[in-house]
Amino acid sequence: MSLDIKKLLKGNIVFFVMLGVLIFVAYRGVLNGEFVTADDPFGIITNPKIKSLTEAFKNHNFILIARALIYKVAGLNSHAYHINSIIFHVINTILVFVLSYTLFGRGVSIITSILFALHPVNTEAVGWLSADNYLYHAFFTFLVLIPFVLYKKTQNRRFLDWSVGIYAMEVAFKMDVWSTLTPVILVIMDQFILNTKISLKKSLYYLPYIGLAAIIILIVVIQQYGTRVSELDVVHHFSVKNTAPIHQRIPYSMYMAAELLIFPKTLTIYHEGTIITKNMFTGMVVASLVIVLLCIYLLKKKQKVYLGLILIIFASISPTFSPVQVAWLAAERYMYVGAAFFCMILALLILKIKNRNIIIAVTALIAVLYFIKTSGRAYEWKTNKGLWLATQKTSPYSYRTYNNLGDVYAQEGNYEQAIKYFEQALKLNPTYAEAVHNIGYTFLRLGNKEMAKKYLTKSVEMNPLLYQSLFKLGAIAYEEKNYEQAKVYFLKSLEVNPGFPPSVKALEVLNRVSP
């Protein structure tokens, strides 16, 4: 974008190579990892939209386009998708270096990029293929912020045009609620870190960002709100109506964000099922108040840079604070952008030390601790079994964890163990229709059609949208030569999921057998 940036990139090429090597070594455990049962089958393996580049481009969806490009080159090769995620983490780390360099200079940028490269909270976004959205969101966010900072530093209008243009591209090709956060982060950065005084004239350059974000709000947030609530209820078995009130959710989300960033001793894909005692909740409230009081203190002491960085961190996860819950209260992948700004805070604090050797020692110590945690977690993401056994330890009351473990053992042919885990999932959540479906399917694989019908029928009664259960009931009816009943089930499955290939093919076969 400018000669200076080009010189910055060229002048630090060796450092960037070192960062890349460090990241690949830290994530070596997941390099040849599997697809995992959490969303990967639906988002990648069985997703027809990624099997055609033309269709992916027609959807104007960057995520689909990226996945379709990988599919075009490597097919359904999980290794290729993992390499893509790690490469994007390398790219984002370099962008974090450039952003922190333009904001604070070389010293801060070196420490920030090293810590961001290795921060354990990033392992979910990097290790989970279905979380690639958060890598791409960060990619666009950093690309929008860097030229904006250059514009503010140089007053060269060309940089502002680049920034707005990149954001317009993000809106066009990655229209989701997380994209609306970029202007919020930009404004906070401008007002607190770049120290721009608020005035109508000086704020006019915000208008293009606000206008583009408004498009997302009108098209996505408002129109798809009902879909998201339904998705949480039907797909993830989370009832928005029965969620905790917002005054209880906010302290939890703030505390978890702070814990995950400062040092995540416990990493888990499912932050659910934890029994929060009164003492624990009181501690969360106190921690949240400390954060608020710290922000007030920083404002009074005119420490606007630190205040701005803290505000950006919480702005980056603001969907978790929604009055109506539309996001999980805590998720490591949500913290990916915020982790970059947290590492900037760490870098600024470390550089307050006057002794160069101590600065190097402190940075190295934190980096080593991060590396150990990250590399260990990367190995847990390598296989389905490893991931869910690790999750069982960290989230022992998560019903979805036991359901996924049941899937693992069913795939291994250990059906007895699989049923035990499915039943454990039901004990934790008696309304979990998917576990009932899985028990029925396991009995079907065992050849026990009567028990299979019992549980599959029950799963449909609990959740009429389980087209998989409807299809399997149709398959059982077909084997029993009850063609009329089989047709009813296949048609019902297509009502729920139009174009579901197994049901379409089954009906074609059925029409030949029983016109």
Order of alpha helices (4+ residues) and beta strands (2+ residues): alpha-alpha-alpha-alpha-alpha-alpha-alpha-alpha-alpha-alpha-alpha-alpha-alpha-alpha-alpha-alpha-alpha-alpha-alpha-alpha-alpha-alpha-alpha-alpha-alpha
